[in-house]
Amino acid sequence: GVSRDGNTGTEIRDSGSGSGSSGGFNVGGKYLAFQGTGYNDTGHAMRWAGLSAIDSTQVDTLEIMAIVGNDSNGGEDPDAEFEDLRVMYKTSAMNQFVFLSQNPDGSVRPGLPDNYDVIIPIGASSNSGLNKYSVEIPEVARGKDTQFILMQLISSGTGFDNYGITKINFQRRAPLTVVVPLDDPEASSFIRGAEQGSTPKKRK
């Protein structure tokens, strides 16, 4: 019931020194940094970064390029429970955000692994540079004007448990089955061999 900024405990910043645990990541340009105190009313220093609404109707994957702190690359290691990075969503028909493992009404979808919402798990700090991380976008999170949030549920506050994101992509990896009537303009890729003046050479 409290209005919060779309970026809380996060900000777009310039590259840092790339050394120590608080010098900032050296990624060759600006990046989205999880580095601030965040929402600390519950004592958890929760951080999040809200993304602009997109048409997610035909996407099934959210992929990011990110660097994780390891105490010597400019950021501190997120190494405790729930300091991982997770993803939440809200379609235009919903009035609040829920995790990817939940239905729009907030109920948990059965049979999913515990880390279904996690896009960067604990222990990823062993990869000191930029790496690709991805998470599945389920059917329940697909629709027009869908918003996503990158969420860190717990952090130790400013200067700790750092992530840096340089790129965010929405993709479709699984084949999309489309049924198109043959008289539809979208079916124009079919060869019409009986057209007037058609020859084998023209069809080729």
C-alpha positions as CSV (number, residue, x, y, z in Angstrom):
1,G,0.0,0.0,0.0
2,V,3.0,2.3,-0.1
3,S,4.2,3.8,-3.4
4,R,7.9,3.0,-4.1
5,D,10.3,4.2,-6.8
6,G,10.9,1.8,-9.7
7,N,14.5,1.7,-8.8
8,T,15.1,1.2,-5.1
9,G,18.6,0.3,-4.0
10,T,19.6,0.3,-7.7
11,E,20.9,2.9,-10.1
12,I,22.4,3.4,-13.5
13,R,26.1,4.3,-12.9
14,D,29.4,4.6,-14.6
15,S,32.1,1.9,-14.5
16,G,34.2,1.7,-11.4
17,S,37.8,0.6,-10.7
18,G,37.0,-3.1,-11.0
19,S,39.0,-3.8,-7.8
20,G,38.3,-4.5,-4.2
21,S,34.8,-5.1,-2.8
22,S,33.4,-1.5,-3.2
23,G,35.2,0.1,-6.2
24,G,32.5,-0.6,-8.6
25,F,32.5,-2.9,-11.6
26,N,34.7,-2.1,-14.6
27,V,32.4,-3.2,-17.5
28,G,33.5,-0.6,-20.1
29,G,30.4,1.7,-19.7
30,K,27.3,2.3,-17.7
31,Y,25.5,-0.5,-15.9
32,L,22.5,-1.1,-13.7
33,A,24.0,-1.5,-10.2
34,F,22.5,-3.3,-7.2
35,Q,24.4,-1.4,-4.6
36,G,22.2,0.8,-2.4
37,T,20.4,0.4,1.0
38,G,17.1,-0.2,-0.7
39,Y,13.8,-0.8,1.1
40,N,14.9,-1.4,4.7
41,D,11.6,-1.0,6.7
42,T,11.7,-4.7,7.4
43,G,15.5,-4.8,8.0
44,H,16.2,-6.7,4.8
45,A,17.6,-3.9,2.6
46,M,15.5,-5.2,-0.3
47,R,16.5,-4.0,-3.7
48,W,14.7,-3.9,-7.1
49,A,14.8,-2.5,-10.6
50,G,11.5,-2.2,-12.4
51,L,11.5,-2.6,-16.2
52,S,9.2,-0.8,-18.7
53,A,6.1,-2.7,-19.8
54,I,6.5,-4.8,-22.9
55,D,4.3,-7.1,-25.0
56,S,5.5,-10.5,-23.7
57,T,2.9,-12.5,-25.7
58,Q,5.5,-14.3,-27.8
59,V,8.6,-14.4,-25.5
60,D,9.6,-17.3,-23.3
61,T,13.0,-16.1,-21.9
62,L,14.5,-13.2,-20.1
63,E,18.3,-13.0,-20.6
64,I,20.7,-10.6,-18.9
65,M,24.4,-9.9,-19.2
66,A,25.7,-9.3,-15.7
67,I,28.6,-9.3,-13.4
68,V,28.5,-10.6,-9.8
69,G,30.7,-9.3,-7.0
70,N,33.4,-11.6,-5.7
71,D,35.1,-9.3,-3.2
72,S,37.9,-8.4,-5.6
73,N,36.3,-7.3,-8.9
74,G,34.8,-4.1,-7.6
75,G,31.8,-5.6,-5.8
76,E,31.1,-7.6,-2.7
77,D,30.0,-11.3,-2.9
78,P,26.2,-12.0,-2.5
79,D,26.7,-15.3,-0.6
80,A,23.9,-15.6,1.9
81,E,20.4,-17.1,1.5
82,F,18.0,-15.0,-0.5
83,E,20.7,-12.6,-1.7
84,D,20.3,-14.1,-5.2
85,L,18.6,-12.2,-8.0
86,R,15.0,-13.1,-8.8
87,V,12.3,-12.0,-11.3
88,M,8.7,-10.9,-10.7
89,Y,5.9,-10.0,-13.1
90,K,2.7,-8.1,-13.4
91,T,0.3,-8.2,-16.4
92,S,-2.1,-5.4,-17.2
93,A,-4.9,-7.4,-15.5
94,M,-3.0,-7.6,-12.2
95,N,-2.8,-5.1,-9.4
96,Q,0.4,-6.3,-7.8
97,F,3.7,-8.0,-8.8
98,V,4.2,-11.8,-8.1
99,F,7.1,-14.1,-8.6
100,L,7.4,-16.2,-11.8
101,S,6.5,-19.3,-9.8
102,Q,3.1,-17.8,-8.9
103,N,-0.2,-17.5,-10.7
104,P,-1.6,-14.0,-11.2
105,D,-3.8,-14.5,-8.0
106,G,-0.6,-15.1,-6.0
107,S,-1.1,-18.9,-5.6
108,V,2.1,-21.0,-6.1
109,R,2.2,-23.1,-9.2
110,P,2.9,-26.7,-8.2
111,G,5.7,-28.9,-9.4
112,L,8.3,-26.1,-9.9
113,P,11.9,-26.2,-8.5
114,D,12.6,-23.9,-5.6
115,N,14.9,-21.7,-7.7
116,Y,12.4,-21.2,-10.6
117,D,12.3,-17.4,-10.0
118,V,16.1,-17.1,-9.7
119,I,18.0,-15.6,-12.6
120,I,21.4,-15.3,-10.8
121,P,21.9,-17.9,-8.1
122,I,24.1,-17.8,-5.1
123,G,27.6,-19.0,-6.0
124,A,27.7,-17.2,-9.3
125,S,30.5,-15.0,-8.0
126,S,33.1,-17.6,-9.1
127,N,32.5,-16.1,-12.6
128,S,34.3,-12.8,-12.1
129,G,33.5,-11.1,-15.4
130,L,30.3,-10.5,-17.4
131,N,28.2,-13.6,-18.1
132,K,24.8,-14.4,-19.5
133,Y,22.1,-15.5,-17.2
134,S,18.5,-16.4,-18.1
135,V,15.1,-17.4,-16.7
136,E,12.0,-18.9,-18.3
137,I,9.0,-16.6,-18.8
138,P,6.0,-18.8,-18.1
139,E,2.7,-18.7,-20.0
140,V,1.0,-16.9,-17.0
141,A,3.4,-13.9,-17.4
142,R,2.8,-13.5,-21.1
143,G,0.6,-10.7,-22.4
144,K,0.5,-7.1,-23.6
145,D,1.9,-4.4,-21.3
146,T,3.5,-6.9,-18.9
147,Q,6.0,-5.4,-16.4
148,F,9.0,-7.3,-14.9
149,I,11.1,-6.6,-11.9
150,L,14.6,-7.7,-11.0
151,M,14.4,-8.3,-7.3
152,Q,17.0,-8.9,-4.6
153,L,15.0,-10.0,-1.5
154,I,17.8,-9.5,1.0
155,S,21.1,-7.5,1.1
156,S,23.4,-6.2,3.7
157,G,22.9,-2.6,2.5
158,T,25.1,-0.1,0.7
159,G,28.4,-1.5,-0.5
160,F,27.4,-5.2,-0.1
161,D,26.0,-8.1,-2.2
162,N,26.5,-6.4,-5.6
163,Y,25.3,-7.2,-9.1
164,G,25.9,-5.2,-12.2
165,I,23.8,-5.6,-15.3
166,T,24.8,-4.3,-18.7
167,K,22.1,-5.8,-21.0
168,I,18.6,-7.0,-20.8
169,N,17.0,-9.1,-23.6
170,F,13.6,-10.7,-24.0
171,Q,13.7,-13.7,-26.4
172,R,11.8,-16.6,-27.8
173,R,13.8,-19.8,-27.8
174,A,11.1,-22.4,-28.3
175,P,9.6,-22.7,-31.8
176,L,6.3,-20.9,-32.2
177,T,3.5,-22.8,-33.9
178,V,1.3,-20.6,-36.0
179,V,-1.7,-21.7,-38.1
180,V,-2.3,-19.4,-41.0
181,P,-5.1,-19.8,-43.6
182,L,-3.6,-20.1,-47.1
183,D,-5.6,-17.0,-48.3
184,D,-4.0,-14.9,-45.5
185,P,-1.3,-12.4,-46.6
186,E,1.0,-13.9,-44.0
187,A,0.9,-17.2,-46.0
188,S,2.6,-15.4,-49.0
189,S,5.8,-17.4,-48.4
190,F,4.1,-20.4,-50.1
191,I,5.0,-20.8,-53.8
192,R,2.1,-20.3,-56.1
193,G,3.1,-22.5,-59.0
194,A,-0.1,-21.9,-61.0
195,E,0.2,-18.2,-61.4
196,Q,-0.2,-16.9,-64.9
197,G,3.1,-16.7,-66.7
198,S,4.8,-18.9,-64.0
199,T,7.8,-20.9,-65.1
200,P,10.2,-23.2,-63.2
201,K,12.9,-20.5,-63.5
202,K,10.6,-17.8,-62.0
203,R,9.5,-20.0,-59.2
204,K,13.1,-20.8,-58.3
